[in-house]
Amino acid sequence: MEFVSIAMRTIEIRTTANAGYIVQVGCAQFAYTSKNKMIEDLTEYIRDPQAVEKEYNKHHKAYDECAPERPRSLGEMVPESETTTQAEATDPAADIESSGY
């Protein structure tokens, strides 16, 4: 008997308040309103994860947006003058008007 390594991402299924489902596969999330469609898609993924991911990636330009940032080459370095320091960061609370309390 030969064991074959299958690279399948972690799958997490959460129900929603409106009887839907949020399915997280690795770092990607999908919303379903049909339990049967969710089961159909997950069955296809479990049978052949590499083929499903390849097809998905072919149709989604930002498929690796949740992948760790790759190191920049020296040619891509951002000049220090263009970076934002912690002191220059904006305060989200500054945009909220005071309610007078």
Buried (B, 14 or more C-beta within 10 A) or exposed (E): EEEEEEEBEEEEEEEEEEEBBBBBBBEBEEEBEEEEEBEEBBEEBEEEBEEBBEEBEEEEEEEEEEEEEEEEEEEEEEEEEEEEEEEEEEEEEEEEEEEEE
